[in-house]
């Protein structure tokens, strides 16, 4: 703001590490007169605290959430897909921001607005913290809904991350359409099955 930017969007993504589900990004433009207290990196907050902060953010900030699908992740690679989700989240804001603060060390190539990357931005910028919280909440909802259709993988608790129970379920139940085929643990299972059937 000291550099003359009025509309600043914090941008973060969640879901780069899971074996299943989309990668989800969020862009948040906070109202500087109504910043919710206690904003922090979503990973450092309890689930209950994240829920209440997400509600507070949605009630007083401009928020846009977007995803890149499993197909896009497999086609592009996870880094490019996460940047695509970020680009979509920024594009979804009602008015383009003057400047974006991006969590990480790279700026998505497709962004058409001024931007800077901030390493560990979710613990340094309240705007990025807000984006990390809403992105996590939204992606967790998606994974909980998918868990109802594909029981046994524990997505309602592991959100698609490679927990021990998730890896075991992959071995025992096989690969679903929501698994990322380009990720090694999933690819290896598919490859084993292919060899067995050959």
C-alpha positions, 0 to 999 in steps of 0.5 A: 500500500505504501507503494501506491497500490489500493487493491491488493490481492493475496493469492495462495493454493492448497493441494499440491501434495495429495494423490487425489483431488483438484488443486485449489487456489484463492484470491482475497482482497481484504478490506483494510478497515475490517481485517479479521483477527488471528489470520495465519497460515492455514496449516497452523490453525485448528480446523475449528479456527479455520472455519470461523476465520473463513466465515469472517473473511467471506463476510468482509472481503472480496474472495474468488476460489478456483481449481485445476482438475486432476486431468489438468494436473496430469496433463500440465504437471502440478506446478503449472496446474497450481499456477493455473488455479491461481490465475483463475482465482485472480481472474474471478475477482469482480474488479482486477487487483492493482497488485497480487501477493503470491505465496511461494517463489514463483509468479504464475506466467498467465497473470496479467496484473502486477505481482510479487512472490513471497516465500512463506507468504501465508505467515507474512501477509494477512491477505495471503493467510486469508487466501490460504484459509479459504482455499483449504476450507473449500478444498476440504469440502470438495474432498469430503463430498468425494469421500461419500462417492468413494468410501474407504480412502479416508478423504474426509480426514486425509483430504487426498494426502498420502497418509498410510491409510490412503496408500493402503486403500490404493493398494486394496481398492485400486485407483479412482477417477479422482486420483492423479495418475502422474503421481508416482504412488498412483502411477506405480499401482496402475503400472503394476495392474497393467503388468499383471493383466498383460 
